[in-house]
Amino acid sequence: MKFLEKLTSKKGQVSMEIGILVAAAVAVAAIAAYFYASNVKNSASNTKQLQTAQSVHLTKLQTQQLKI
């Protein structure tokens, strides 16, 4: 209930507290976005490597079948 009293008061401290809360939320969102982008980049790289390995394996199998 003290928080509601602070919101209805006209003191500058409330503005500072809300500003700090918003700044913290922005910082958390920025950190989350960084890790999300990093994870997407790594996933794309891993997918490309997996596709390359699969195509090499498939080529080897096709070569072996042609020899038979």
N, C-alpha and C positions, 0 to 999 in steps of 0.2 A: 504494500500500500504506500510505502514511502516513495516508491518510484513514480506512482501516479501523482502524488503531491508535488514531486519535483517537476514533472512534465507540465503541471498547471501553473507552477510558479513562474515568475518573470526574471529569474536569476540567470546570469550568463553561464554559470557552471553547467546548467542543463544542456545548453547548446554545445559546450565543450564535450560533455559526456556523449551526446548523440554523435558529434563529429568523430570522436575516438571510436565509437561503435561502427560507424560507417567506414572509417579508414581500415579497421580490422577486417570487416567483411570484404572490402575491396582487396586487401592483401591476401586473404584466404582464397578468393576467387582467382587472383592472378597466379598463385602457387598451384592451384588445381588445374588451371588452364595450361600451365607450363608442363606439368606431369602428363596431362592428357595428350598434348601435342608430341611430347617425347615418346610416349607409349605408341601413338599412331605411327610415328616415324619408324620406330623399331619393328613394329608389326609389319609394315610394308617391306622393310628390308628382309625380315625373316621369311615372308611370303615369297619374295623374289628368289631367295636362296633355295627355298623348298621346291619351287617350280623348276629351277635350273637343275637341281639334283634329280627330280623326277624325270625330266626330259632326257638327261644323260642315262639314267637307268633304263628308260624305255628304249632309247636308241641301242643300248647294249643288248637288250632282249630281242629287238628286231634283227640285229646283226646275227645273233646266235641262231634265230629261227631260219634265217636265210641260208646259213651254213648247213642246216639239217636237211 
